[in-house]
Amino acid sequence: MLVFDCTGDRTSMEQSIQLLQQGGKMIFVGLVNDHISLFDPDLHRKEATILASRNSTPAEHHRVLDLMESGTVNVTDWPTEFAPRA
């Protein structure tokens, strides 16, 4: 299972680990200019993997959205379940 956090919100990023299933992957896309804190035993117990993206410009985001909307990038197999906002 994948959990994407695109918020750039410290609290959301810190709490997102609770959404992971065993062996899940957490992907941080949003950037927060702050320290975040994760409870280390949670990471080990869930055997979690944490990945992060690099910063992108607004122009790059618009280009990706355009490619998705035009059908150039096929998104039909992408995850469609979202956790409710806390």
N, CA, C and O of each residue as an XYZ file, in Angstrom:
344
protein
N       0.828     -1.174      0.000
C       0.000      0.000      0.000
C       0.874      1.240      0.000
O       1.911      1.287      0.662
N       0.446      2.235     -0.745
C       1.140      3.516     -0.816
C       0.326      4.587     -0.115
O      -0.903      4.603     -0.192
N       1.016      5.470      0.560
C       0.385      6.660      1.125
C       1.147      7.860      0.577
O       2.351      7.995      0.792
N       0.433      8.726     -0.133
C       1.010      9.952     -0.661
C       0.571     11.098      0.235
O      -0.620     11.262      0.500
N       1.518     11.883      0.698
C       1.172     13.109      1.405
C       1.672     14.266      0.556
O       2.875     14.482      0.410
N       0.730     14.995      0.006
C       1.051     16.106     -0.888
C       0.768     17.457     -0.228
O       0.783     18.489     -0.898
N       0.514     17.455      1.071
C       0.026     18.642      1.746
C       1.091     19.684      2.018
O       0.824     20.881      1.914
N       2.289     19.252      2.364
C       3.288     20.202      2.833
C       2.937     20.721      4.220
O       3.404     21.783      4.633
N       2.110     19.965      4.936
C       1.665     20.339      6.275
C       2.329     19.417      7.285
O       2.186     18.196      7.210
N       3.059     20.005      8.234
C       3.831     19.218      9.198
C       2.969     18.204      9.946
O       3.350     17.039     10.058
N       1.828     18.624     10.455
C       0.968     17.718     11.227
C       0.488     16.551     10.366
O       0.507     15.403     10.809
N       0.061     16.839      9.150
C      -0.397     15.777      8.253
C       0.730     14.795      7.964
O       0.519     13.582      7.973
N       1.909     15.309      7.711
C       3.042     14.449      7.400
C       3.398     13.569      8.593
O       3.706     12.389      8.424
N       3.357     14.133      9.789
C       3.685     13.358     10.979
C       2.649     12.269     11.253
O       3.005     11.183     11.711
N       1.386     12.539     10.982
C       0.332     11.577     11.256
C       0.142     10.549     10.141
O      -0.513      9.528     10.353
N       0.695     10.798      8.976
C       0.474      9.913      7.834
C       1.007      8.504      8.057
O       0.516      7.560      7.438
N       1.992      8.340      8.918
C       2.542      7.015      9.190
C       1.460      6.090      9.731
O       1.541      4.876      9.545
N       0.451      6.641     10.397
C      -0.626      5.820     10.960
C      -1.479      5.176      9.866
O      -2.177      4.197     10.133
N      -1.437      5.702      8.652
C      -2.224      5.165      7.545
C      -1.556      3.973      6.864
O      -2.195      3.249      6.101
N      -0.282      3.776      7.140
C       0.457      2.700      6.470
C       0.067      1.326      6.980
O      -0.184      1.123      8.168
N       0.026      0.396      6.052
C      -0.121     -1.007      6.402
C       1.272     -1.619      6.494
O       2.263     -0.972      6.154
N       1.347     -2.848      6.947
C       2.621     -3.553      7.065
C       3.349     -3.539      5.720
O       2.780     -3.917      4.696
N       4.601     -3.104      5.728
C       5.410     -3.078      4.510
C       5.040     -1.960      3.553
O       5.481     -1.964      2.403
N       4.237     -1.003      4.004
C       3.778      0.079      3.138
C       4.856      1.105      2.829
O       5.914      1.141      3.458
N       4.555      1.930      1.849
C       5.465      2.997      1.438
C       4.791      4.347      1.639
O       3.644      4.552      1.241
N       5.521      5.257      2.261
C       5.071      6.618      2.472
C       5.831      7.498      1.493
O       7.060      7.460      1.442
N       5.104      8.286      0.719
C       5.734      9.169     -0.245
C       5.357     10.604      0.101
O       4.185     10.979      0.070
N       6.363     11.392      0.427
C       6.156     12.807      0.719
C       6.401     13.601     -0.555
O       7.502     13.597     -1.104
N       5.368     14.276     -1.012
C       5.462     15.103     -2.205
C       5.502     16.577     -1.819
O       6.299     17.347     -2.356
N       4.636     16.964     -0.882
C       4.609     18.350     -0.420
C       5.849     18.668      0.390
O       6.416     17.792      1.042
N       6.262     19.899      0.348
C       7.456     20.351      1.063
C       7.038     21.269      2.192
O       6.271     22.209      1.983
N       7.534     21.004      3.379
C       7.319     21.885      4.523
C       8.694     22.360      4.976
O       9.621     21.564      5.127
N       8.812     23.648      5.189
C      10.091     24.222      5.599
C      10.175     24.198      7.125
O      10.192     25.235      7.787
N      10.228     22.979      7.654
C      10.201     22.773      9.094
C      10.712     21.365      9.370
O      10.896     20.576      8.443
N      10.936     21.055     10.610
C      11.277     19.693     11.013
C       9.980     18.914     11.183
O       8.972     19.455     11.638
N      10.017     17.639     10.814
C       8.897     16.762     11.126
C       9.418     15.664     12.034
O      10.607     15.346     12.028
N       8.524     15.095     12.807
C       8.906     14.077     13.767
C       8.063     12.828     13.545
O       6.835     12.900     13.491
N       8.723     11.693     13.419
C       8.049     10.409     13.255
C       8.489      9.500     14.394
O       9.664      9.487     14.764
N       7.557      8.747     14.946
C       7.859      7.834     16.042
C       8.564      6.608     15.468
O       7.960      5.804     14.758
N       9.836      6.480     15.782
C      10.684      5.452     15.181
C      10.133      4.028     15.327
O      10.189      3.278     14.353
N       9.606      3.611     16.485
C       9.064      2.254     16.570
C       7.946      1.985     15.563
O       7.799      0.855     15.098
N       7.155      3.006     15.219
C       6.108      2.816     14.207
C       6.710      2.457     12.853
O       6.187      1.601     12.139
N       7.799      3.110     12.511
C       8.455      2.827     11.231
C       8.974      1.396     11.188
O       8.804      0.696     10.190
N       9.601      0.968     12.266
C      10.168     -0.386     12.310
C       9.083     -1.450     12.381
O       9.162     -2.465     11.690
N       8.075     -1.225     13.210
C       7.006     -2.212     13.365
C       6.289     -2.437     12.040
O       5.917     -3.564     11.713
N       6.097     -1.371     11.285
C       5.385     -1.481     10.007
C       6.322     -1.803      8.848
O       5.876     -1.971      7.713
N       7.622     -1.889      9.133
C       8.620     -2.126      8.081
C       8.386     -1.171      6.920
O       8.332     -1.572      5.757
N       8.247      0.104      7.268
C       7.875      1.144      6.310
C       9.060      1.617      5.481
O      10.211      1.567      5.915
N       8.748      2.070      4.291
C       9.708      2.728      3.414
C       9.221      4.152      3.205
O       8.047      4.374      2.910
N      10.121      5.119      3.358
C       9.763      6.523      3.161
C      10.528      7.047      1.957
O      11.748      6.909      1.867
N       9.792      7.647      1.040
C      10.378      8.256     -0.157
C       9.963      9.717     -0.202
O       8.934     10.095      0.359
N      10.751     10.523     -0.858
C      10.420     11.942     -1.009
C      10.735     12.386     -2.424
O      11.667     11.893     -3.059
N       9.940     13.326     -2.901
C      10.188     13.880     -4.233
C      11.089     15.101     -4.104
O      11.287     15.638     -3.015
N      11.612     15.511     -5.209
C      12.372     16.758     -5.215
C      11.393     17.899     -5.444
O      10.249     17.675     -5.840
N      11.835     19.096     -5.200
C      10.968     20.251     -5.430
C      10.707     20.415     -6.921
O      11.586     20.159     -7.744
N       9.508     20.838     -7.259
C       9.142     21.103     -8.645
C       8.587     22.512     -8.745
O       8.100     23.077     -7.766
N       8.666     23.059     -9.928
C       8.134     24.402    -10.140
C       6.651     24.323    -10.492
O       6.180     23.271    -10.925
N       5.918     25.400    -10.317
C       4.512     25.410    -10.737
C       4.344     25.049    -12.216
O       3.381     24.374    -12.579
N       5.260     25.488    -13.063
C       5.178     25.169    -14.491
C       5.259     23.659    -14.718
O       4.567     23.120    -15.582
N       6.101     22.979    -13.943
C       6.202     21.517    -14.078
C       4.912     20.838    -13.642
O       4.480     19.869    -14.266
N       4.298     21.333    -12.582
C       3.025     20.769    -12.127
C       1.944     20.944    -13.193
O       1.175     20.021    -13.463
N       1.888     22.125    -13.794
C       0.889     22.379    -14.847
C       1.136     21.483    -16.056
O       0.185     21.005    -16.675
N       2.393     21.254    -16.397
C       2.713     20.375    -17.530
C       2.229     18.960    -17.267
O       1.649     18.327    -18.149
N       2.463     18.461    -16.065
C       2.018     17.107    -15.718
C       0.494     17.027    -15.757
O      -0.062     16.063    -16.283
N      -0.183     18.029    -15.205
C      -1.649     18.043    -15.247
C      -2.158     18.053    -16.685
O      -3.114     17.349    -17.009
N      -1.530     18.841    -17.543
C      -1.930     18.884    -18.954
C      -1.755     17.511    -19.605
O      -2.622     17.070    -20.360
N      -0.642     16.834    -19.320
C      -0.400     15.505    -19.886
C      -1.436     14.502    -19.396
O      -1.878     13.638    -20.153
N      -1.823     14.619    -18.129
C      -2.841     13.726    -17.584
C      -4.198     14.008    -18.219
O      -4.908     13.080    -18.605
N      -4.559     15.270    -18.327
C      -5.867     15.636    -18.879
C      -5.989     15.281    -20.356
O      -7.078     14.952    -20.826
N      -4.883     15.345    -21.091
C      -4.920     15.027    -22.515
C      -4.925     13.524    -22.778
O      -5.181     13.093    -23.902
N      -4.643     12.719    -21.743
C      -4.583     11.278    -21.920
C      -3.203     10.778    -22.303
O      -3.007      9.573    -22.454
N      -2.241     11.681    -22.463
C      -0.882     11.272    -22.787
C      -0.302     10.410    -21.671
O       0.417      9.446    -21.931
N      -0.619     10.763    -20.430
C      -0.242      9.958    -19.275
C      -1.489      9.213    -18.826
O      -2.479      9.825    -18.427
N      -1.435      7.892    -18.892
C      -2.570      7.055    -18.536
C      -2.638      6.912    -17.019
O      -1.723      6.370    -16.399
N      -3.717      7.396    -16.428
C      -3.858      7.360    -14.974
C      -4.911      6.360    -14.506
O      -5.278      6.352    -13.331
N      -5.396      5.520    -15.413
C      -6.488      4.613    -15.046
C      -6.085      3.589    -13.996
O      -6.945      3.112    -13.257
N      -4.805      3.234    -13.904
C      -4.365      2.247    -12.925
C      -3.816      2.876    -11.642
O      -3.278      2.173    -10.786
N      -3.949      4.175    -11.512
C      -3.441      4.854    -10.322
C      -4.374      4.620     -9.142
O      -5.563      4.367     -9.338
N      -3.857      4.701     -7.927
C      -4.712      4.526     -6.736
C      -5.853      5.528     -6.724
O      -5.700      6.676     -7.143
N      -6.995      5.074     -6.239
C      -8.164      5.945     -6.217
C      -8.798      6.074     -4.832
O      -9.822      6.740     -4.680
N      -8.199      5.445     -3.827
C      -8.740      5.550     -2.483
C      -7.967      6.609     -1.713
O      -6.738      6.663     -1.760
N      -8.706      7.439     -1.012
C      -8.086      8.526     -0.268
C      -8.537      8.479      1.185
O      -9.684      8.144      1.483
N      -7.634      8.815      2.070
C      -7.983      8.880      3.488
C      -8.710     10.187      3.754
O      -8.379     11.211      3.156
N      -9.684     10.168      4.633
C     -10.385     11.409      4.959
C      -9.441     12.389      5.634
O      -8.507     11.996      6.333
N      -9.696     13.653      5.418
C      -8.867     14.685      6.031
C      -9.107     14.694      7.530
O     -10.251     14.694      7.983
N      -8.037     14.702      8.288
C      -8.149     14.670      9.760
C      -8.441     16.038     10.318
O      -8.566     16.196     11.532
